[in-house]
């Protein structure tokens, strides 16, 4: 009986197993996960779980009975380090091996660790796994001082959750605004204002020189400008590193931080597919390769990879998508902006009910984000996918329907 192996026990791995059964694959399915937990979704770790509104069972993809009922051989706590692509086998930690006909890689990412003095001290946290979240949550309480290195999504979401639990929070971001890599300086400033309005001590345009340590524990940060921030614990939220080591062991083509795959998620080895954080995929709508560390890819790419592994010919055409909830601000983003795009706001920015668009030099929409508005995203996606130019004055006018802003193809 044919075997399809899945390496990676997160959302993408679980969804690959689910897609195999939903698409009537009757062979053996083996799912390897490095963590000891059932596959779960990661966004709640910095949001709902840290805020205390969700438990692990509420964001676990499937319970244990599902894997048994679906005849999925789930092997948690099994970190795979090597693939013999020529021999179609996976090397297991106990020295044995497993043969496969097709292989789906969903190895995800890990937290980036900084080479700073004091980085290994007690009280220094990272947030990637459920166990990380448990440790961080147990350390947060009313009045606790938290210093966060990094003003990206994880850093800001933790800041919001911690403030709502009564902690004192300082965030240090080396760029001029938080989220500048994802959203640019103008929109990053909206999030800077949001956090400052909620009492976060936000430092931008300055780096961290060291994590201050006393008696083996982190006691704060010393910044490049000499300023010291006192804290009871430190969170390093400096981004993620894709887990490519297993793909490299198989000799797969790697580029720009990911496994190079087709729009159907097939790697340079026709029997190996890559999904989620590690997939650097050709995108037929955007006309370029795309690798994003977004929940939506982990959720939706596996079904496409499975279709093709079973002999189909599907493409992954979904636009990049992500969301966040911080204090009273909720937003959804679709598309993929670049550092050269210009920004058009539509609506009440100060009141935090608006839509913002990123446009290229020829006024084609590359990305859009709705903030505390929940009925615009489908139209935003249509405008991006159409490739049509828009009238920027109409785009900025909330009295003009988004269906009326197109100039021509």
Residue pairs with C-beta under 8 A, 6 or more apart in sequence:
1 26
1 27
1 28
2 27
2 28
2 101
2 102
3 27
3 28
3 29
3 30
3 98
3 99
3 100
3 101
4 20
4 25
4 27
4 28
4 29
4 30
4 100
4 101
4 102
4 103
4 104
4 309
5 30
5 31
5 32
5 90
5 98
5 100
5 102
5 103
5 104
6 13
6 16
6 17
6 29
6 30
6 31
6 32
6 103
6 104
6 106
7 13
7 32
7 80
7 83
7 90
7 103
7 104
7 105
7 106
7 107
7 246
8 32
8 33
8 104
8 105
8 106
8 107
8 108
8 276
9 31
9 32
9 33
9 34
9 35
9 37
9 39
9 74
9 76
10 33
10 39
10 40
10 41
10 42
10 106
10 108
10 276
10 298
11 39
11 40
11 41
11 42
11 61
11 276
11 295
11 298
11 299
12 106
12 108
12 275
12 276
12 297
12 298
12 299
12 301
12 302
13 31
13 32
13 33
13 39
13 104
13 106
13 302
14 31
14 39
14 61
14 62
15 61
15 298
15 299
15 300
15 302
15 303
16 31
16 104
16 106
16 275
16 302
16 305
16 306
17 29
17 31
17 67
17 70
17 72
17 74
18 61
18 62
18 70
18 302
19 302
19 303
19 305
19 306
19 307
20 29
20 306
20 310
21 29
21 70
21 71
21 72
22 303
23 303
23 306
23 307
23 310
25 306
25 310
27 101
28 71
28 73
29 70
29 71
29 72
29 73
30 72
30 73
30 75
30 98
30 100
31 39
31 67
31 72
31 73
31 74
31 75
32 75
32 78
32 79
32 80
32 90
33 39
33 74
33 75
33 76
33 77
33 78
34 77
34 78
34 79
34 80
35 76
35 77
35 129
35 130
35 131
36 76
36 77
37 56
37 60
37 76
37 130
38 60
38 61
38 62
38 63
38 64
38 67
38 74
38 76
39 60
39 61
39 62
40 56
40 59
40 60
40 61
40 130
41 59
41 60
41 61
41 295
42 128
42 295
43 59
43 295
43 323
44 54
44 58
44 59
45 127
45 128
45 129
45 130
45 132
45 133
46 127
46 133
46 153
46 154
46 157
46 158
46 161
47 157
47 161
47 324
47 325
48 54
48 58
48 59
49 55
49 56
49 59
49 130
49 133
49 137
50 133
50 136
50 137
50 140
50 157
50 158
50 161
50 162
51 161
51 164
51 165
52 137
52 165
56 130
57 63
64 74
66 72
67 74
78 92
78 93
79 93
80 90
80 91
80 92
80 93
80 246
81 91
81 93
81 245
81 246
81 249
82 90
82 91
82 246
82 249
83 89
83 90
83 91
83 103
83 246
83 247
83 249
83 250
83 272
84 90
84 91
84 97
84 250
85 250
85 251
85 252
85 269
85 271
85 272
87 99
88 99
88 100
88 101
88 103
88 271
89 97
89 98
89 99
89 100
90 97
90 98
90 100
90 103
91 97
92 98
100 271
101 271
102 271
102 272
102 273
102 309
103 271
103 272
103 273
104 272
104 273
104 274
104 275
104 302
104 305
104 306
104 309
105 246
105 247
105 259
105 267
105 272
105 273
105 274
105 275
105 278
106 274
106 275
106 276
106 278
106 298
106 302
107 242
107 243
107 244
107 246
107 247
107 276
107 277
107 278
108 242
108 243
108 276
108 277
108 278
108 298
109 128
109 240
109 241
109 242
109 243
109 277
109 278
109 293
110 128
110 240
110 241
110 243
111 126
111 127
111 128
111 132
111 236
111 238
111 240
111 241
112 236
112 238
112 239
112 240
112 241
113 119
113 126
113 236
113 238
114 149
114 208
114 236
114 238
116 208
116 209
116 210
116 211
117 209
117 210
117 211
117 213
118 124
118 210
118 211
118 212
118 213
118 218
119 211
119 236
121 211
121 213
121 216
121 217
121 218
122 216
122 217
122 218
123 139
123 217
123 218
123 219
123 232
123 233
123 234
124 211
124 218
124 233
124 234
124 236
125 132
125 135
125 136
125 139
125 233
125 234
125 235
125 236
126 132
126 235
126 236
126 237
127 133
127 136
127 154
127 158
127 235
127 237
128 240
136 158
136 235
139 232
139 233
140 146
140 161
140 162
140 165
140 167
141 165
141 166
141 167
142 165
142 166
142 167
143 166
143 167
143 168
144 162
144 167
144 168
144 232
144 233
145 167
145 168
145 169
145 170
145 220
145 230
145 231
145 232
145 233
146 158
146 159
146 162
146 167
146 168
146 169
146 170
146 231
146 232
146 233
146 234
146 235
147 170
147 171
147 172
147 220
147 221
147 229
147 231
147 233
147 234
147 235
148 155
148 158
148 159
148 169
148 170
148 171
148 172
148 234
148 235
148 237
149 155
149 172
149 208
149 221
149 234
149 235
149 236
149 237
149 238
150 171
150 172
150 173
150 236
150 237
150 238
150 239
151 171
151 172
151 173
151 175
151 177
151 178
151 179
151 202
151 204
152 178
152 179
152 181
152 182
152 237
152 238
152 239
153 179
153 182
153 322
153 324
154 237
155 171
155 173
155 178
155 235
155 237
156 171
156 178
156 179
156 191
156 195
156 324
156 326
157 324
157 325
157 326
158 235
158 237
159 169
159 171
159 195
159 200
159 326
160 195
160 198
160 325
160 326
160 327
162 169
163 169
163 198
163 199
163 200
163 327
164 327
168 199
168 201
169 199
169 200
169 201
170 200
170 201
170 202
170 203
170 221
170 229
170 231
171 178
171 195
171 200
171 201
171 202
171 203
172 203
172 206
172 207
172 208
172 221
172 223
172 229
173 202
173 203
173 204
173 205
174 205
174 206
174 207
174 208
175 181
175 188
175 204
175 205
176 185
176 188
176 204
176 205
177 185
177 188
177 189
177 191
177 192
177 204
178 188
178 191
178 192
178 195
178 202
178 204
179 187
179 188
179 191
180 188
182 337
183 191
183 333
183 337
183 369
184 337
184 339
184 341
184 343
184 358
186 343
187 343
187 356
187 369
190 349
190 352
190 371
191 326
191 329
192 202
192 204
194 326
194 327
194 329
194 352
195 202
195 326
196 202
198 327
201 229
203 223
203 227
203 229
206 223
206 224
206 225
206 227
207 223
207 224
208 221
208 222
208 223
208 224
209 221
209 222
209 223
209 224
210 221
210 222
211 218
211 220
211 221
211 222
211 234
212 218
212 219
212 220
212 221
212 222
212 228
212 230
213 219
218 231
218 233
218 234
219 230
219 231
219 232
220 228
220 229
220 230
220 231
220 234
221 228
221 229
221 231
221 234
222 228
222 229
223 229
240 277
240 293
242 257
242 258
242 277
242 278
242 291
242 293
243 277
243 278
244 254
244 257
244 258
244 259
244 278
247 254
247 259
247 267
247 274
247 278
248 254
250 269
250 272
251 269
252 259
252 260
252 267
252 268
252 269
252 272
252 274
253 259
253 260
253 267
253 268
254 260
255 280
255 289
256 280
256 289
256 291
257 280
257 291
258 274
258 277
258 278
258 279
258 280
258 291
259 267
259 274
259 278
259 279
259 280
260 267
260 268
260 280
260 289
261 267
261 273
261 274
261 279
261 280
261 281
261 282
262 281
262 282
263 281
263 282
263 283
263 284
263 315
263 316
263 317
264 304
264 305
264 307
264 308
264 313
264 314
264 315
264 316
265 273
265 274
265 275
265 279
265 281
265 301
265 304
265 305
265 308
265 316
266 272
266 273
266 305
266 308
267 273
267 274
273 305
273 308
273 309
274 305
275 297
275 298
275 301
275 302
275 305
276 297
276 298
276 301
276 302
277 291
277 292
277 293
277 297
277 298
278 291
279 291
279 297
279 301
280 289
280 290
280 291
281 289
281 290
281 291
281 301
281 316
282 288
282 289
283 289
283 290
283 316
283 317
284 315
284 317
285 317
285 319
285 384
285 385
286 319
286 336
290 320
290 336
292 320
292 322
292 336
294 320
294 321
294 322
295 322
295 323
296 318
296 320
296 321
296 322
297 318
297 320
300 316
300 318
301 316
304 314
304 315
304 316
307 313
307 314
308 314
319 334
319 335
319 336
319 381
319 384
319 385
320 333
320 334
320 335
320 336
321 332
321 333
321 334
322 332
322 333
323 330
323 331
323 332
323 333
324 330
324 331
328 352
328 372
329 352
329 371
329 372
330 371
330 372
331 369
331 370
331 371
331 372
332 369
332 370
332 374
332 377
333 367
333 368
333 369
334 367
334 368
334 369
334 377
334 380
334 381
334 384
335 358
335 365
335 366
335 367
335 368
335 380
335 381
335 384
336 366
336 367
337 358
337 366
337 367
338 358
338 360
338 366
340 360
340 361
341 358
341 359
341 360
341 366
341 367
342 358
342 359
342 361
343 356
343 357
343 358
343 359
344 356
344 357
344 359
344 392
344 395
344 396
345 354
345 355
345 356
345 396
346 354
346 355
346 356
346 357
346 395
346 396
346 397
346 398
347 353
347 354
347 355
347 371
347 373
347 398
348 354
352 371
352 372
353 371
353 372
353 373
354 371
354 372
354 373
355 368
355 369
355 370
355 371
355 373
355 376
355 380
356 368
356 369
356 371
357 365
357 367
357 368
357 369
357 380
357 395
358 365
358 366
358 367
358 368
359 365
359 366
359 390
359 392
360 366
362 389
363 389
363 390
363 391
363 392
363 407
364 387
364 388
364 389
364 390
365 380
365 383
365 384
365 390
365 395
366 384
367 384
368 376
368 377
368 380
368 381
368 383
368 384
370 376
370 377
370 380
376 402
379 402
379 403
380 402
383 390
383 402
383 405
383 406
386 406
386 409
387 409
388 406
388 407
388 408
388 409
389 406
389 407
389 408
389 409
390 405
390 406
390 407
391 405
391 406
391 407
394 400
394 404
394 405
395 402
395 405
